[in-house]
Amino acid sequence: MPASPATPRPNAVVAVLALAGIVVALMQTLVIPIIPELPKLLDASASDAAWAVTATLLASAVATPVVGRLGDMFGKRRMLLLSLILLISGSVVCALSDTLVPMVAGRALQGLSAAVIPLGISIMRDELPADRLAGATAVMSASLGVGGALGLPTAALIADKLDWHMLFWLSGALGVVSLVLVLALVPESAVRTGGRFDLLGGLGMAAGLASLLLAISKGGDWGWSSGTTLGLFAAAVVILLVWGWWEQHTPEPLVDLRTTARRQVLFTNLASVAIGFSMFAMSLVLPQLLQLPEATGYGLGRSLLTTGLVMAPSGLVMMAFAPVSAKVSKSRGPKVTLMIGALIVAAGYGLNIVLMSEVWHLVLVSCVISAGIGFAYGAMPSLIMGAVPASETAAANSLNTLMRSLGTSVASAVAGVILAQLTIDLGGFALPSENAFKVVMAIGAGAALLAAAIASFIPRHRPAGAPAGPAPADGVAAEAASVR
């Protein structure tokens, strides 16, 4: 592995890591405009073509905690570089694909890069001065939403004007830029645990998560009461219970369940599931409202490109509010910041229920919700890092990222069922009704309120038994001690 820079420059490190996070989030969004066309483009059925999305979801869910643990053991920068190489490789495979199998394989390789954001946050903890850490991790955490919001208009423009393969060439090119910048400007941390990798734990977690997320993501196609769906849910429960037993009894576990059971970590992760649900509900509702025909009485009849441009400001708002989140966390504690963010998200959905008839209504709503997400996402790394030792930072942040992803997956399944059940007939086609969207918005608001309620159980002060990490992590520990 190439040598890392001897003297880290904080501004450069933050900028490069945030860019890498945006590129990974962008990769997940780029495929959205071509999803309806994938069956024709790949000469496959609609259910088979959907694996181009499902493969990324499954790969990212499995890779995030595993790569995070490997980062703690063998070097976070090393695993970050590997993740970017996998992103580039997957992008090239997809760019050269015209059939289903290589496309699914490429999308799976892209999904394996999902640990970039938690790895970046962990590198920041190891390398940045304590007074810069809260703001930097807030920006890094928000990069997930920024890449997602900016990816939609970019992808819509490319898909409309150019060959669809250019989407993946763009993803690969951005990956190369990120890789070069990480090699040049991001140092390798000396904080690592070493030891043996828990292979059985990794396989068990992979099998359990794959079963759970496969049932959630494909249950609508297979039928929620089908033997396949129920069997996968049952397998997930059994496998994860056995995995949990193993993790508690093996000397070097993949996930230290005793650490994750600490009140601060546990309730932050539970709140992350609810916040992830709320964030994705917006991504499902607003684009459909914008694109449905005006003849429905509530659709705005806009193009995909216009829809992307309407959604784009939300990513900028999320990034703009990340440093505000850090300032609130510094003065009042990240617990308060997380609760404020969740309440803002709930207010945004409430606003959406009464304001959904004009384009500017949806711009306003998306910006309000995104401001709340920026607050909440900015607070989560501080809460996690304030309760775990520096040697477990990447694994703990990766698990938190996984919890957010779990929330988005559940949101997709729940919203899909509601929008499929509450419909109107327009010219012989069943379309989601206005009430269906309002129900999803109400559930999104409820999930955000649930996140605020869960966050209220986070300790006001750092738990006495939480170990302190070495400098520069001491700054985080001191900040966590002021959590209110």
N, C-alpha and C positions, 0 to 999 in steps of 0.2 A: 504494500500500500504506500503511495507517495507520501513523503514527509509533509507534516502540517506546518502552517505558518508559526514562527517562533513567538511573535508578539501579536496577540489578537487586538484588532481595532474594533471597539464596541459597535460603533455605527455601521461599519462594514459587515460585521457578523450578523447584526440584527437584520439589515437590509437583505443580505444573501439568504438567510434562513427563511425570512418572510416570503421572499420570491419563490423559494423552493416549495413552501407550503401552498402558495397561490397556484403554482404550476400543477401540483398534485390534485388540488381541488378542481382546477380547470379541466384536467383529464377526465374527471368523473362527469362533468357537465357537457363536454363537447359532443357526446353521442346523442344527447336528447333530441336535437332537431331531426335526426335521421331515423329515430326509432320507428315511426310509422312506415318508413320506406325499406327498412331492413329486410323484411321477407322477400321483396322483389330484388333488392340489391344482392342478396346472398343466395337467392334461389332456394328459400327455405320456408317452412310454415311459420305462422306468426308465433306459435308457442315455442318452436325451436329457436327462432331468431331472438326471442326474449332472453335466451341464455347469454347473449352478448352483454346484457346488463346484470343478470344474476351472477355470472361468473366473477365479475368485478366485485360485487357485494361479498360473495363468499370468500374470495381470496383476500380482500382487505380485512375482513373480520378475523380470519385465521392469522394473517401475517402481523397485524398490529401488535398484539401482546407478545408474540414469539420474537419478533425483531426487536421490540423494546427490551425484552430480557437479554437478548444477545448483545444489545448495545451496552447495557449495564455491565455485562461480563467481559466483552472483548473490545469495546470502544464505540462510542456513539457516532463519531464522525465516520468511522469505517462502515457501520451499518447504514448511515445516511447515504454514503456514496453507493453502496450496494443497492439501496432502494431506488436511487435515481437511475442506475444502470438498468434495473429491471423495468422502470418506467420507459426508458428510451427503447429498450428491446421490444417491449410490448407494443409501443407505438409503431415501430418499424414493421413488425409482423402484421398489425392491423392495416397499415398503409399499403402493404403488398397483397392484402387478402381480397378475394372476390367470392369466397365460399365460406360456409358457416364454421367449419372446424378451426381453420387458422384464425378466424376472427375471434372466436371464443377463447382460444389459447392466448392470443395477444391481449385481449381484455383481462384475462386472468393475470397475466404478467404485469399489466398496468396496476391491477388491484393490489398486487404484492408490494407496491410502493407506498401504501397508505400510512405507514409508520413515520413518514417524513416529519409530520407536524409534531407528534410527541417527542421524537428524537431531537428536533430543533429546540423545543422548549427545554429539554434536559441539558442540551449543550449550553444554552443560555445560563442555566443555573450554575453550571460548572465554570463558565468563563467570564461572565459579566460582573462588574461591580454591583454591590448590593443595592445601591441607589438607582441603578438602571434596570434592575431585574423585573420589577412589577410591570412597568410600561412595556418592556420588550416582550415578555411572555404574553401580555394582553394582545399585542399586535400579532404575534405568531399564532395565537389561538384564533384570532379573528380572520386570519388569512384563509381559513376553510370556507367561510361565507363569502369572502371577497372573490376568490377564484370561481366559486359557484355562480355568483351573480354576474361577473364579467364574462364567464364562459358562454352563457346563453346567447347574448347578442352577437358575440364573435362567431360562434358556431353557426348561428342562423344566417349570418351574412355569407360565410364561406360556403355553407350548404346550398344557398340560393344562387350564388354567382360562380362557384368553382366546382370542380370534381370533389366528391365527398371524401376521397382518400386524403385530400389536403388537410382535413381535420386532424388526422393522425400524424402527418408530416409536421404540422405545426406543434403538436404535443411533443413529438420527438425532438424538434429543434429547441423548444423551450427547456426540455429536459437536459439537453447538451449544454446550453448556456448555464443552467443551474449547476450542473456537475462541474464545469470549469471554474465557476466562481467559488464553489465550496472547496475545491482543491486549492485554489489560490488564497482564499481569505479566511476560511474557518479552521480553527485549531482542533487538534484531538485532545480530549480531556484525559487527565491522569486519574480521574475518579472512576474506578471500575472494581468489580467484585471478583472476577476470575471464577474458578471453580468449574464444575461439570454442568453441561446443559441437561435439563430434565426432559429427556426425549419422550418418555412415556407420558409425562404431563403435557408436553406439546401435542402429541398425537391424540390424547384424550380430549384436550380443549378443542382441537381442530374438529374432531368428530362430533363433539357435542354442539359446538357453535354452528357447524355446517348443517347438522340435522335441524336445529332450531330455526336458523335463518332460511333454510330451504323450505321448510313448512310455512313460514310466514310469507315469504316472497312468492311462492308458487301455489299456496293454498287456494287463492281465488280461481286459478286455472284448473286445478285438480278437484276442487270442491272441498269445503272446510270439514265436511263429515266423511270424506273418502278415506278408505283404508290407508292409502299412501300418506296423506296429510297427518292423520291421527297417529299412524305408526311412527312418523318422524318426530312428532311432538313427544310421544312416549319414549322413543330412543334418546332424545335430547335430555329428558329428565333423568333417565337411568344413567346415561353416560356421564352427565355433569355431576350427579351425586357421587358416583364412583370416583370420578376425577377429583372432586373435593376431598374425599377421604384420602386419596393418594397424596394430594398436595400437603395435607396436614401431617403425613407420616414419613415423607421422604426428606432426607437431610437438606437437599438443595432444590427447593420447589421452583417451578416456573413462575408461579404467583404465590407470594407469601400471604396466605389467607388471614393470618393473624394481623398483618398490617392493614389489609383491606377491610378488616372488621372493626378497625378503630373508628370511633364515632365520626370524626371529621372526614375521613376518607369514605366511609360507607354512605353517609348522607349526601356528600358531594356527588358521589357516583349515582345514587338514586335520583337526585335532582337533575343530573346530566341526562338521564334517560328521558325524563319529562320535558326538559328543554329541547332535546333533540327531536322529540315528537312535535313540539310546537313549531320549531323552525321548519320542518319539512312539510307540515300542513300548509303553510303559506306557499311553498313551492308547488304544491299540487293544485291549490285552489285558484290563485291569481292568474296563472297563465291560461287556464281553461276559461275563466270568466272573460278574459281579454279576447280569446279566439272564437268562442261560440258565436253562431250567427245572431245578428240583431233581431231576427224574427222570433227568437225565443222570448224576447221581452226583457232579458237581463244580460244577455251576451253582448259584447261590444264589437264583434266582427273584425278584429284587427289581425294583421299578418303575424307570422312567427317572428319576423325581424322587429316589428314594432313592439311585440310582447317582450322580446329581449331587451330592447332599449328602455321600456318602462320598468323592467326589473333591475336594470343595471345600477341605478342610484342606490339601491339597497346595499350593495356590496361596499360602495364608497362610504355610506353612512356607518356601516359596521366597522370599517377601519377607522373612521374619524372618531367613533365613540370608544375605541379600545384604549387610547391614552386617558380619556376621561374616566373610564372604568378604573384604570390604575390609580388615578388621583383619589378617587372616592375610596378605593381599597386602602390607600396609604393613610387617609384621615379617619375612616370609619371602620375599616376592616373588610376583607373580601366577602365575608358572610353577608354583610349588609348590601354590598354591591350585587351579589348574586340575587338576593331577594328583590332589590330595586329593578334589576334587569327582568326578572320573571314577571313582576307586576306591570312593567312597561309592555312586555309582549302580550299579556292578557288584555291590557287596554287597547292595544292595536287590533286584536281580533274583535273586541267589542265594537270598535270603531268601524271595522269592516262589515259587521252585520247591518249597520245602518247606512254606510257609505260604500256602494258598489255599483253605481249607475253611470259613473264617468271615469275616463282614463285617469284624471288627476286624483280621483278618490283612491284608486288602487296604488298610484305612486305614493300618496301620503301614507296609506296603510302599510305598504311594504317598507317604507322608511322608518315608521314608528316601530314596527316589529323588529326590524334589523337593528335599530338603536338598542332595544332591549336585549337582543341576542349578543350584540357587541359588549354590553355590560356584563351579561352572564358568562359568556365564553372567556372574557378577560379575567374574571374572578376565579374560575375553576383551577387553573394551574397553581395560583398562589395557595389555594386551600389544600390542594393535593401535596404540593412540595413542602408546605408547612407541617405536614404530619408524617412524612416518610424520610428516612435517611438518604443522603446524597447518592449512596451506592444503589438505591432502588428507584431513582427518579424516573428513568426512561420506562421501566416496567409499569410503574404506577400511573404515569401520564398516558401510556399506551392503553392501559385498562380503562382510564377515564374516557379516552377517545372512542374506545370500543362501546362504552355505555351510550355515548351520544349516537353512534351508528345504529345501535340496537333500537334506540328511540325512533330514529328516522325510518327504520325498516317496519316497525310496528305502525307508525303513522301511515306509511304507504299502504299497508294491508287494510287498516281500519277505514281510511278514506276511500280506498278502492271499493270496499264492500258497500259503504254508504252511497257513494256516487253511482254504483251499479244498481242499487235497490230503489232509490228515490229518483225516478225518471219522468220525463214527459215524452210524448210522441211528436216528432216534427218531420213531416213528409215520409213517414214510415220508418224513421230512425229514432231509436231511444237515446235521449240525451239527459245528462244529469239535470235535475230540477233546481230552481232557485233555493228551495228549502233544503235540498241536499247540501248545497254549498254553505248555507247558514248553519246547518248541523255540524259540518266539519269545522267551521270557524268557532262555533261554541265549544266543541271538544278541544280545539287548539287552545282556546282561552282557559278552559278547565285544566288542561295539562300544565299550562304556565302557572296557574294558581296553585296547583299541586306541587310544582317545583318550589314555589315560594314557601309553601307550608313545610315541605321537607327540609328546606334550607334553614328554617327556623330552629331545627333540632341540632344544627351544627354547633359545637361548643363555642361559648363566648371567648374562651381562652384556649390556648394550645393544651391538649391533654398532657398531663404530667409525665406519662410514660413514653411520650414520643421522643425518639432519639434525635439528637442534634447532629447535623452533618458538619463536615469541616468547612472552613471558609473556602469559597465565598458563600456557601449555603447558609452560614450563620445569619446573613442578612435576611434571608427568607424566614428562618426560624424566629428571628426577632420580630419580623412583621407579623408572622402567624400568631405570636403571643399576644398581639394587640387585637386579634379578631374579636369583634363585638357582637 
